[in-house]
Amino acid sequence: MEVGPPTVLDQKMQTDSDTEKLFQNPNAKGQGLKRTTVTTKQSFNIAFTLLCPKFALNVLLLGAIIYIISCIVCPHQIKTGRIIPLSAPVISANTINSNRSQTDGQPGQWQSVRMRVTGYCACPKCCGSYSDGITASGHRITHGDAFIAADKRYAFGTEMVIDGYSNAKPVKVLDRGGAIYGNRLDAFFSSHDEALKWGVRYLNVKVPQN
């Protein structure tokens, strides 16, 4: 007798039989669960072993890339070890020197001339009949003034720098003198004692370039 393909009823009966066997042998069920659990843990361990080195390597590569970019974009921060805000202006040494040069009278426009520099004040001993407190340029002298008398080739208002006088700051030509000609200067002091203390000095004086 030829047997046909299993019917739906046959399949249901086979499933019920398998279920009954499973309940009759509970150890088989536990062993099946144990095998499933072991297989899951082994898979997790294998995946963890494979993925962790790659993850660590990716983190290291990312850190290296960030460091290289920071060195290219902000090299001054890496070199100095300081964190400078992006909004903070960065001033270079050339800019500082340039500003200092402008403040100190633009030394790039000076020339050094050897001169005989004497000291004087507005008293009759120094100025004789011209001791009225007004210079040849019309400047009215006040206490603490710092200026010089120079030859007529230097116009009034011309600035010079004399080492040791007025903290080596530029001072203006505001006076003349009968004995002041050529490379001779008279540096003004508020008192006669200060003028005597200065005396006569031969110095390299910075004058404007012609």
Secondary structure, 3 states (H helix, E strand, C coil): CCCCCCCHHHHHHHHHHHHHHHHHCHHHHHHHHHHHHHHHHHHHHHHHHHHHHHHHHHHHHHHHHHHHHHHHHCHHHHHHCCCCCCCCCCCCHHHHHHHHHHHCCCHHHEEEEEEEEEEECCCHHHHHHHCCCECCCCCECCCCCCEEECCCCCCCCCEEECCCCHHHCCEEEEECCCCCCCCEEEEECCCHHHHHHHCEEEEEEEEECC
